Amino acid sequence: MEEKTAERLFLEARHALLQAMRKLIEVDSKVKLDKLSAKDSKKYIHALQVGADASTAMGQTIAAAPNDDDLYAQMAASSDRMREEIERQIKIVEQLIARQRD
């Protein structure tokens, strides 16, 4: 794959990741931890931990890219996987928000 094409694909994946992160921040700001049941609170914390683990894996994957040609492809794939994980977190958090006790 040509480097410019690979770079463009990475930038598109990174943009989508940043949009998902923005949405997660927006959704997280609506969580009232004191209004969550104990079960939902654990689920929320677990979702955040899974996201942190995915972020660590993303860094390791990028660091292990064997050369510059593969680097953009690895960064794009890692960004896509991280975005997917964030989108899962958003769904979990939105469900928890809906069940918050008033």
MOPAC internal coordinates of N, CA, C and O (Angstrom, degrees):
PM7 1SCF
backbone

  N    0.0000 0     0.00 0     0.00 0    0    0    0
  C    1.4595 1     0.00 0     0.00 0    1    0    0
  C    1.5251 1   107.82 1     0.00 0    2    1    0
  O    1.2310 1   121.06 1   -42.57 1    3    2    1
  N    1.2963 1   115.57 1   137.43 1    3    2    1
  C    1.4612 1   120.70 1   178.92 1    5    3    2
  C    1.5356 1   109.75 1   -64.74 1    6    5    3
  O    1.2310 1   120.66 1   -36.56 1    7    6    5
  N    1.3353 1   116.35 1   143.44 1    7    6    5
  C    1.4595 1   120.48 1  -175.02 1    9    7    6
  C    1.5222 1   112.11 1   -60.37 1   10    9    7
  O    1.2310 1   119.61 1   140.42 1   11   10    9
  N    1.3343 1   118.34 1   -39.58 1   11   10    9
  C    1.4752 1   120.08 1   179.94 1   13   11   10
  C    1.5233 1   110.97 1   -64.43 1   14   13   11
  O    1.2310 1   120.06 1   140.56 1   15   14   13
  N    1.3103 1   117.49 1   -39.44 1   15   14   13
  C    1.4648 1   121.26 1   177.57 1   17   15   14
  C    1.5241 1   110.05 1   -65.62 1   18   17   15
  O    1.2310 1   120.98 1   135.96 1   19   18   17
  N    1.3168 1   115.73 1   -44.04 1   19   18   17
  C    1.4618 1   119.86 1   179.04 1   21   19   18
  C    1.5266 1   110.62 1   -62.94 1   22   21   19
  O    1.2310 1   120.81 1   139.21 1   23   22   21
  N    1.3174 1   116.06 1   -40.79 1   23   22   21
  C    1.4698 1   119.77 1   178.73 1   25   23   22
  C    1.5256 1   110.81 1   -64.71 1   26   25   23
  O    1.2310 1   120.11 1   138.41 1   27   26   25
  N    1.3349 1   117.39 1   -41.59 1   27   26   25
  C    1.4632 1   121.27 1   178.35 1   29   27   26
  C    1.5227 1   111.15 1   -61.96 1   30   29   27
  O    1.2310 1   120.79 1   135.97 1   31   30   29
  N    1.3348 1   116.09 1   -44.03 1   31   30   29
  C    1.4662 1   119.73 1   178.63 1   33   31   30
  C    1.5280 1   111.10 1   -62.99 1   34   33   31
  O    1.2310 1   120.76 1   140.76 1   35   34   33
  N    1.3257 1   116.16 1   -39.24 1   35   34   33
  C    1.4622 1   119.45 1   176.73 1   37   35   34
  C    1.5178 1   110.58 1   -63.35 1   38   37   35
  O    1.2310 1   120.11 1   134.82 1   39   38   37
  N    1.3240 1   117.39 1   -45.18 1   39   38   37
  C    1.4647 1   120.64 1  -178.95 1   41   39   38
  C    1.5317 1   111.14 1   -62.73 1   42   41   39
  O    1.2310 1   120.35 1   141.61 1   43   42   41
  N    1.3201 1   116.94 1   -38.39 1   43   42   41
  C    1.4653 1   120.26 1   176.79 1   45   43   42
  C    1.5333 1   110.49 1   -64.68 1   46   45   43
  O    1.2310 1   120.58 1   136.71 1   47   46   45
  N    1.3304 1   116.50 1   -43.29 1   47   46   45
  C    1.4651 1   120.35 1   178.79 1   49   47   46
  C    1.5263 1   110.20 1   -65.29 1   50   49   47
  O    1.2310 1   120.54 1   140.19 1   51   50   49
  N    1.3124 1   116.57 1   -39.81 1   51   50   49
  C    1.4695 1   120.57 1   179.64 1   53   51   50
  C    1.5264 1   110.72 1   -66.09 1   54   53   51
  O    1.2310 1   120.39 1   140.53 1   55   54   53
  N    1.3332 1   116.87 1   -39.47 1   55   54   53
  C    1.4636 1   121.01 1   177.86 1   57   55   54
  C    1.5295 1   110.46 1   -61.97 1   58   57   55
  O    1.2310 1   120.64 1   134.96 1   59   58   57
  N    1.3271 1   116.38 1   -45.04 1   59   58   57
  C    1.4682 1   120.64 1   178.54 1   61   59   58
  C    1.5273 1   110.46 1   -62.94 1   62   61   59
  O    1.2310 1   120.23 1   141.06 1   63   62   61
  N    1.3256 1   117.17 1   -38.94 1   63   62   61
  C    1.4597 1   121.30 1   177.40 1   65   63   62
  C    1.5256 1   110.44 1   -62.74 1   66   65   63
  O    1.2310 1   120.09 1   134.21 1   67   66   65
  N    1.3183 1   117.43 1   -45.79 1   67   66   65
  C    1.4631 1   120.58 1   179.78 1   69   67   66
  C    1.5257 1   111.66 1   -63.56 1   70   69   67
  O    1.2310 1   120.04 1   142.77 1   71   70   69
  N    1.3213 1   117.53 1   -37.23 1   71   70   69
  C    1.4636 1   120.73 1   176.73 1   73   71   70
  C    1.5276 1   110.49 1   -63.75 1   74   73   71
  O    1.2310 1   120.62 1   138.69 1   75   74   73
  N    1.3329 1   116.41 1   -41.31 1   75   74   73
  C    1.4681 1   120.25 1   178.35 1   77   75   74
  C    1.5261 1   110.52 1   -65.73 1   78   77   75
  O    1.2310 1   120.35 1   140.58 1   79   78   77
  N    1.3276 1   116.94 1   -39.42 1   79   78   77
  C    1.4612 1   120.33 1   178.32 1   81   79   78
  C    1.5289 1   110.67 1   -63.77 1   82   81   79
  O    1.2310 1   120.67 1   139.34 1   83   82   81
  N    1.3157 1   116.32 1   -40.66 1   83   82   81
  C    1.4690 1   120.65 1   177.98 1   85   83   82
  C    1.5262 1   109.98 1   -60.55 1   86   85   83
  O    1.2310 1   120.87 1   135.68 1   87   86   85
  N    1.3294 1   115.94 1   -44.32 1   87   86   85
  C    1.4631 1   121.05 1   179.36 1   89   87   86
  C    1.5277 1   110.73 1   -63.92 1   90   89   87
  O    1.2310 1   120.24 1   139.28 1   91   90   89
  N    1.3358 1   117.15 1   -40.72 1   91   90   89
  C    1.4621 1   120.28 1   179.18 1   93   91   90
  C    1.5267 1   110.42 1   -63.25 1   94   93   91
  O    1.2310 1   120.07 1   138.42 1   95   94   93
  N    1.3032 1   117.47 1   -41.58 1   95   94   93
  C    1.4665 1   120.69 1   178.09 1   97   95   94
  C    1.5214 1   110.31 1   -62.50 1   98   97   95
  O    1.2310 1   121.02 1   137.18 1   99   98   97
  N    1.3146 1   115.66 1   -42.82 1   99   98   97
  C    1.4689 1   120.78 1   178.41 1  101   99   98
  C    1.5319 1   110.81 1   -60.52 1  102  101   99
  O    1.2310 1   120.56 1   133.90 1  103  102  101
  N    1.3105 1   116.53 1   -46.10 1  103  102  101
  C    1.4627 1   121.66 1  -178.75 1  105  103  102
  C    1.5305 1   110.39 1   -68.60 1  106  105  103
  O    1.2310 1   120.52 1   136.27 1  107  106  105
  N    1.3289 1   116.61 1   -43.73 1  107  106  105
  C    1.4719 1   120.37 1  -179.97 1  109  107  106
  C    1.5247 1   111.99 1   -59.82 1  110  109  107
  O    1.2310 1   120.57 1   148.03 1  111  110  109
  N    1.3124 1   116.51 1   -31.97 1  111  110  109
  C    1.4672 1   119.19 1  -178.44 1  113  111  110
  C    1.5287 1   111.95 1   -67.89 1  114  113  111
  O    1.2310 1   120.23 1   164.53 1  115  114  113
  N    1.3211 1   117.17 1   -15.47 1  115  114  113
  C    1.4673 1   121.61 1  -179.80 1  117  115  114
  C    1.5234 1   112.95 1   -91.32 1  118  117  115
  O    1.2310 1   120.42 1   171.40 1  119  118  117
  N    1.3336 1   116.80 1    -8.60 1  119  118  117
  C    1.4648 1   120.17 1  -178.40 1  121  119  118
  C    1.5242 1   109.13 1   -76.26 1  122  121  119
  O    1.2310 1   121.57 1   -48.54 1  123  122  121
  N    1.3145 1   114.60 1   131.46 1  123  122  121
  C    1.4645 1   121.67 1   174.83 1  125  123  122
  C    1.5217 1   105.64 1  -111.84 1  126  125  123
  O    1.2310 1   121.28 1   -83.16 1  127  126  125
  N    1.3378 1   115.16 1    96.84 1  127  126  125
  C    1.4630 1   119.55 1  -174.22 1  129  127  126
  C    1.5216 1   112.64 1   -56.12 1  130  129  127
  O    1.2310 1   120.30 1   145.45 1  131  130  129
  N    1.3214 1   117.04 1   -34.55 1  131  130  129
  C    1.4667 1   119.32 1  -179.26 1  133  131  130
  C    1.5279 1   112.40 1   -72.34 1  134  133  131
  O    1.2310 1   120.28 1   167.77 1  135  134  133
  N    1.3240 1   117.06 1   -12.23 1  135  134  133
  C    1.4633 1   121.16 1   179.41 1  137  135  134
  C    1.5324 1   112.87 1   -97.89 1  138  137  135
  O    1.2310 1   120.34 1   174.96 1  139  138  137
  N    1.3345 1   116.96 1    -5.04 1  139  138  137
  C    1.4612 1   120.43 1  -179.92 1  141  139  138
  C    1.5165 1   110.34 1   -86.29 1  142  141  139
  O    1.2310 1   121.04 1   -35.03 1  143  142  141
  N    1.3175 1   115.61 1   144.97 1  143  142  141
  C    1.4611 1   119.66 1   173.31 1  145  143  142
  C    1.5312 1   107.84 1   -67.85 1  146  145  143
  O    1.2310 1   120.35 1   -14.22 1  147  146  145
  N    1.3065 1   116.93 1   165.78 1  147  146  145
  C    1.4658 1   120.91 1   178.94 1  149  147  146
  C    1.5284 1   110.85 1   -59.50 1  150  149  147
  O    1.2310 1   120.79 1   138.75 1  151  150  149
  N    1.3263 1   116.09 1   -41.25 1  151  150  149
  C    1.4674 1   120.84 1   179.73 1  153  151  150
  C    1.5312 1   110.64 1   -64.09 1  154  153  151
  O    1.2310 1   120.54 1   134.71 1  155  154  153
  N    1.3298 1   116.58 1   -45.29 1  155  154  153
  C    1.4579 1   120.40 1  -179.93 1  157  155  154
  C    1.5262 1   111.72 1   -67.77 1  158  157  155
  O    1.2310 1   120.50 1   145.33 1  159  158  157
  N    1.3121 1   116.66 1   -34.67 1  159  158  157
  C    1.4619 1   120.74 1   177.69 1  161  159  158
  C    1.5303 1   110.44 1   -63.16 1  162  161  159
  O    1.2310 1   120.37 1   137.60 1  163  162  161
  N    1.3261 1   116.89 1   -42.40 1  163  162  161
  C    1.4630 1   121.16 1   177.34 1  165  163  162
  C    1.5289 1   110.51 1   -64.36 1  166  165  163
  O    1.2310 1   120.86 1   138.75 1  167  166  165
  N    1.3188 1   115.96 1   -41.25 1  167  166  165
  C    1.4656 1   120.83 1   179.64 1  169  167  166
  C    1.5313 1   110.03 1   -63.05 1  170  169  167
  O    1.2310 1   120.38 1   138.92 1  171  170  169
  N    1.3217 1   116.87 1   -41.08 1  171  170  169
  C    1.4620 1   122.60 1   179.07 1  173  171  170
  C    1.5320 1   110.15 1   -63.12 1  174  173  171
  O    1.2310 1   120.36 1   132.08 1  175  174  173
  N    1.3113 1   116.93 1   -47.92 1  175  174  173
  C    1.4638 1   121.09 1  -179.54 1  177  175  174
  C    1.5233 1   110.09 1   -63.68 1  178  177  175
  O    1.2310 1   120.30 1   139.71 1  179  178  177
  N    1.3223 1   117.03 1   -40.29 1  179  178  177
  C    1.4623 1   120.70 1   178.03 1  181  179  178
  C    1.5311 1   110.59 1   -62.17 1  182  181  179
  O    1.2310 1   120.03 1   137.25 1  183  182  181
  N    1.3170 1   117.55 1   -42.75 1  183  182  181
  C    1.4681 1   120.98 1   179.36 1  185  183  182
  C    1.5181 1   110.52 1   -60.63 1  186  185  183
  O    1.2310 1   120.38 1   139.50 1  187  186  185
  N    1.3217 1   116.88 1   -40.50 1  187  186  185
  C    1.4620 1   120.27 1   178.54 1  189  187  186
  C    1.5230 1   111.19 1   -66.70 1  190  189  187
  O    1.2310 1   120.20 1   141.53 1  191  190  189
  N    1.3292 1   117.22 1   -38.47 1  191  190  189
  C    1.4609 1   120.82 1   179.82 1  193  191  190
  C    1.5207 1   110.85 1   -66.85 1  194  193  191
  O    1.2310 1   120.19 1   139.39 1  195  194  193
  N    1.3142 1   117.23 1   -40.61 1  195  194  193
  C    1.4681 1   120.60 1   178.29 1  197  195  194
  C    1.5302 1   109.43 1   -61.01 1  198  197  195
  O    1.2310 1   120.55 1   139.92 1  199  198  197
  N    1.3212 1   116.56 1   -40.08 1  199  198  197
  C    1.4676 1   120.18 1   177.19 1  201  199  198
  C    1.5162 1   111.97 1   -63.47 1  202  201  199
  O    1.2310 1   120.38 1   138.67 1  203  202  201
  N    1.3220 1   116.89 1   -41.33 1  203  202  201
  C    1.4634 1   120.64 1   178.00 1  205  203  202
  C    1.5295 1   110.54 1   -64.58 1  206  205  203
  O    1.2310 1   120.29 1   139.46 1  207  206  205
  N    1.3232 1   117.06 1   -40.54 1  207  206  205
  C    1.4636 1   121.17 1   177.73 1  209  207  206
  C    1.5323 1   110.83 1   -63.36 1  210  209  207
  O    1.2310 1   120.51 1   139.35 1  211  210  209
  N    1.3294 1   116.64 1   -40.65 1  211  210  209
  C    1.4668 1   120.75 1   178.89 1  213  211  210
  C    1.5236 1   110.29 1   -64.68 1  214  213  211
  O    1.2310 1   120.28 1   142.27 1  215  214  213
  N    1.3119 1   117.07 1   -37.73 1  215  214  213
  C    1.4567 1   121.21 1   178.43 1  217  215  214
  C    1.5335 1   111.03 1   -64.17 1  218  217  215
  O    1.2310 1   120.72 1   138.16 1  219  218  217
  N    1.3245 1   116.22 1   -41.84 1  219  218  217
  C    1.4642 1   120.68 1   177.40 1  221  219  218
  C    1.5245 1   110.32 1   -62.94 1  222  221  219
  O    1.2310 1   120.61 1   135.34 1  223  222  221
  N    1.3190 1   116.44 1   -44.66 1  223  222  221
  C    1.4612 1   120.72 1   179.04 1  225  223  222
  C    1.5183 1   110.99 1   -61.82 1  226  225  223
  O    1.2310 1   120.63 1   142.52 1  227  226  225
  N    1.3275 1   116.39 1   -37.48 1  227  226  225
  C    1.4695 1   120.50 1   178.49 1  229  227  226
  C    1.5209 1   109.86 1   -60.70 1  230  229  227
  O    1.2310 1   120.25 1   134.07 1  231  230  229
  N    1.3197 1   117.12 1   -45.93 1  231  230  229
  C    1.4625 1   120.66 1   179.22 1  233  231  230
  C    1.5157 1   112.21 1   -62.18 1  234  233  231
  O    1.2310 1   120.15 1   139.28 1  235  234  233
  N    1.3163 1   117.33 1   -40.72 1  235  234  233
  C    1.4607 1   121.51 1   179.57 1  237  235  234
  C    1.5222 1   111.25 1   -66.74 1  238  237  235
  O    1.2310 1   120.45 1   139.93 1  239  238  237
  N    1.3228 1   116.74 1   -40.07 1  239  238  237
  C    1.4648 1   120.54 1   179.66 1  241  239  238
  C    1.5206 1   110.63 1   -63.42 1  242  241  239
  O    1.2310 1   120.84 1   134.71 1  243  242  241
  N    1.3217 1   116.00 1   -45.29 1  243  242  241
  C    1.4654 1   119.99 1  -179.79 1  245  243  242
  C    1.5230 1   110.69 1   -65.11 1  246  245  243
  O    1.2310 1   120.37 1   138.43 1  247  246  245
  N    1.3228 1   116.90 1   -41.57 1  247  246  245
  C    1.4654 1   120.68 1  -179.34 1  249  247  246
  C    1.5300 1   111.54 1   -64.19 1  250  249  247
  O    1.2310 1   120.14 1   152.66 1  251  250  249
  N    1.3208 1   117.33 1   -27.34 1  251  250  249
  C    1.4605 1   121.14 1  -177.20 1  253  251  250
  C    1.5279 1   113.14 1   -88.75 1  254  253  251
  O    1.2310 1   120.13 1  -179.26 1  255  254  253
  N    1.3302 1   117.35 1     0.74 1  255  254  253
  C    1.4671 1   119.39 1   179.99 1  257  255  254
  C    1.5309 1   109.06 1   -59.89 1  258  257  255
  O    1.2310 1   120.13 1   -53.47 1  259  258  257
  N    1.3282 1   117.35 1   126.53 1  259  258  257
  C    1.4609 1   120.46 1  -171.61 1  261  259  258
  C    1.5283 1   115.60 1   -69.38 1  262  261  259
  O    1.2310 1   119.94 1   150.94 1  263  262  261
  N    1.3191 1   117.72 1   -29.06 1  263  262  261
  C    1.4697 1   118.78 1  -179.70 1  265  263  262
  C    1.5192 1   109.90 1  -157.48 1  266  265  263
  O    1.2310 1   120.93 1    -4.33 1  267  266  265
  N    1.3188 1   115.82 1   175.67 1  267  266  265
  C    1.4630 1   120.28 1  -176.50 1  269  267  266
  C    1.5250 1   112.75 1   -61.59 1  270  269  267
  O    1.2310 1   120.23 1   144.87 1  271  270  269
  N    1.3386 1   117.17 1   -35.13 1  271  270  269
  C    1.4616 1   119.66 1  -179.59 1  273  271  270
  C    1.5293 1   111.22 1   -62.20 1  274  273  271
  O    1.2310 1   120.75 1   142.34 1  275  274  273
  N    1.3213 1   116.18 1   -37.66 1  275  274  273
  C    1.4605 1   120.52 1  -178.83 1  277  275  274
  C    1.5206 1   112.74 1   -85.10 1  278  277  275
  O    1.2310 1   120.48 1   161.52 1  279  278  277
  N    1.3227 1   116.70 1   -18.48 1  279  278  277
  C    1.4532 1   119.86 1  -173.74 1  281  279  278
  C    1.5258 1   112.02 1   -60.15 1  282  281  279
  O    1.2310 1   119.58 1   131.15 1  283  282  281
  N    1.3373 1   118.41 1   -48.85 1  283  282  281
  C    1.4589 1   120.74 1  -179.93 1  285  283  282
  C    1.5225 1   111.26 1   -61.98 1  286  285  283
  O    1.2310 1   120.63 1   138.97 1  287  286  285
  N    1.3197 1   116.39 1   -41.03 1  287  286  285
  C    1.4620 1   119.88 1   179.25 1  289  287  286
  C    1.5351 1   110.19 1   -63.96 1  290  289  287
  O    1.2310 1   120.05 1   137.65 1  291  290  289
  N    1.3230 1   117.50 1   -42.35 1  291  290  289
  C    1.4583 1   121.02 1   178.35 1  293  291  290
  C    1.5274 1   110.95 1   -65.17 1  294  293  291
  O    1.2310 1   120.76 1   138.09 1  295  294  293
  N    1.3283 1   116.15 1   -41.91 1  295  294  293
  C    1.4603 1   119.43 1  -179.80 1  297  295  294
  C    1.5276 1   110.86 1   -66.15 1  298  297  295
  O    1.2310 1   120.16 1   140.16 1  299  298  297
  N    1.3216 1   117.31 1   -39.84 1  299  298  297
  C    1.4694 1   120.43 1   178.84 1  301  299  298
  C    1.5270 1   110.28 1   -65.57 1  302  301  299
  O    1.2310 1   120.49 1   133.93 1  303  302  301
  N    1.3344 1   116.67 1   -46.07 1  303  302  301
  C    1.4679 1   120.12 1  -179.64 1  305  303  302
  C    1.5249 1   110.55 1   -63.57 1  306  305  303
  O    1.2310 1   120.42 1   137.78 1  307  306  305
  N    1.3216 1   116.80 1   -42.22 1  307  306  305
  C    1.4638 1   120.13 1   179.30 1  309  307  306
  C    1.5211 1   111.22 1   -65.44 1  310  309  307
  O    1.2310 1   120.49 1   140.57 1  311  310  309
  N    1.3186 1   116.67 1   -39.43 1  311  310  309
  C    1.4665 1   120.55 1   177.87 1  313  311  310
  C    1.5200 1   110.47 1   -62.96 1  314  313  311
  O    1.2310 1   120.84 1   138.48 1  315  314  313
  N    1.3349 1   116.00 1   -41.52 1  315  314  313
  C    1.4628 1   119.95 1   178.61 1  317  315  314
  C    1.5300 1   111.15 1   -63.91 1  318  317  315
  O    1.2310 1   120.07 1   136.36 1  319  318  317
  N    1.3293 1   117.47 1   -43.64 1  319  318  317
  C    1.4654 1   120.39 1   178.86 1  321  319  318
  C    1.5241 1   110.87 1   -64.27 1  322  321  319
  O    1.2310 1   120.25 1   139.90 1  323  322  321
  N    1.3095 1   117.12 1   -40.10 1  323  322  321
  C    1.4607 1   120.93 1   179.33 1  325  323  322
  C    1.5232 1   110.17 1   -65.95 1  326  325  323
  O    1.2310 1   120.33 1   138.51 1  327  326  325
  N    1.3350 1   116.97 1   -41.49 1  327  326  325
  C    1.4719 1   121.00 1   177.88 1  329  327  326
  C    1.5190 1   110.33 1   -61.37 1  330  329  327
  O    1.2310 1   120.58 1   136.51 1  331  330  329
  N    1.3250 1   116.49 1   -43.49 1  331  330  329
  C    1.4604 1   119.90 1   178.60 1  333  331  330
  C    1.5251 1   111.18 1   -60.82 1  334  333  331
  O    1.2310 1   120.42 1   139.15 1  335  334  333
  N    1.3117 1   116.80 1   -40.85 1  335  334  333
  C    1.4685 1   120.17 1   178.95 1  337  335  334
  C    1.5265 1   110.49 1   -66.33 1  338  337  335
  O    1.2310 1   120.32 1   139.79 1  339  338  337
  N    1.3025 1   117.00 1   -40.21 1  339  338  337
  C    1.4702 1   120.52 1   178.46 1  341  339  338
  C    1.5194 1   109.98 1   -64.96 1  342  341  339
  O    1.2310 1   120.08 1   139.94 1  343  342  341
  N    1.3273 1   117.46 1   -40.06 1  343  342  341
  C    1.4658 1   119.78 1   177.69 1  345  343  342
  C    1.5264 1   111.02 1   -63.11 1  346  345  343
  O    1.2310 1   119.95 1   144.37 1  347  346  345
  N    1.3459 1   117.69 1   -35.63 1  347  346  345
  C    1.4683 1   120.46 1   174.51 1  349  347  346
  C    1.5293 1   110.30 1   -65.14 1  350  349  347
  O    1.2310 1   120.67 1   138.62 1  351  350  349
  N    1.3214 1   116.33 1   -41.38 1  351  350  349
  C    1.4654 1   120.16 1   177.82 1  353  351  350
  C    1.5235 1   110.54 1   -60.95 1  354  353  351
  O    1.2310 1   120.48 1   137.42 1  355  354  353
  N    1.3150 1   116.68 1   -42.58 1  355  354  353
  C    1.4628 1   120.74 1  -179.57 1  357  355  354
  C    1.5207 1   109.97 1   -59.34 1  358  357  355
  O    1.2310 1   120.23 1   135.02 1  359  358  357
  N    1.3380 1   117.17 1   -44.98 1  359  358  357
  C    1.4646 1   120.32 1   179.81 1  361  359  358
  C    1.5226 1   110.98 1   -61.42 1  362  361  359
  O    1.2310 1   120.53 1   136.65 1  363  362  361
  N    1.3177 1   116.59 1   -43.35 1  363  362  361
  C    1.4673 1   120.53 1   179.46 1  365  363  362
  C    1.5145 1   109.88 1   -62.30 1  366  365  363
  O    1.2310 1   120.44 1   132.28 1  367  366  365
  N    1.3282 1   116.76 1   -47.72 1  367  366  365
  C    1.4648 1   120.57 1  -177.42 1  369  367  366
  C    1.5217 1   110.74 1   -65.06 1  370  369  367
  O    1.2310 1   119.95 1   140.48 1  371  370  369
  N    1.3178 1   117.70 1   -39.52 1  371  370  369
  C    1.4668 1   119.75 1   177.94 1  373  371  370
  C    1.5280 1   110.91 1   -62.61 1  374  373  371
  O    1.2310 1   120.06 1   140.80 1  375  374  373
  N    1.3265 1   117.49 1   -39.20 1  375  374  373
  C    1.4698 1   120.26 1   176.63 1  377  375  374
  C    1.5126 1   110.70 1   -64.44 1  378  377  375
  O    1.2310 1   120.39 1   139.43 1  379  378  377
  N    1.3112 1   116.86 1   -40.57 1  379  378  377
  C    1.4616 1   120.52 1  -179.93 1  381  379  378
  C    1.5204 1   111.13 1   -67.28 1  382  381  379
  O    1.2310 1   120.36 1   140.65 1  383  382  381
  N    1.2971 1   116.92 1   -39.35 1  383  382  381
  C    1.4697 1   120.90 1   177.85 1  385  383  382
  C    1.5197 1   109.71 1   -60.32 1  386  385  383
  O    1.2310 1   120.96 1   137.71 1  387  386  385
  N    1.3177 1   115.76 1   -42.29 1  387  386  385
  C    1.4660 1   120.16 1  -179.38 1  389  387  386
  C    1.5246 1   111.62 1   -62.95 1  390  389  387
  O    1.2310 1   120.13 1   153.56 1  391  390  389
  N    1.3457 1   117.35 1   -26.44 1  391  390  389
  C    1.4517 1   120.33 1  -177.79 1  393  391  390
  C    1.5255 1   113.20 1   -98.98 1  394  393  391
  O    1.2310 1   120.02 1  -177.80 1  395  394  393
  N    1.3169 1   117.57 1     2.20 1  395  394  393
  C    1.4700 1   119.81 1   179.49 1  397  395  394
  C    1.5060 1   110.12 1   -56.76 1  398  397  395
  O    1.2310 1   121.73 1   -41.95 1  399  398  397
  N    1.3094 1   114.29 1   138.05 1  399  398  397
  C    1.4666 1   119.05 1   175.28 1  401  399  398
  C    1.5184 1   108.07 1   -80.05 1  402  401  399
  O    1.2310 1   120.66 1   -43.69 1  403  402  401
  N    1.3190 1   116.35 1   136.31 1  403  402  401
  C    1.4791 1   120.19 1   179.96 1  405  403  402
  C    1.4941 1   112.16 1   -80.82 1  406  405  403
  O    1.2310 1   120.10 1   180.00 1  407  406  405

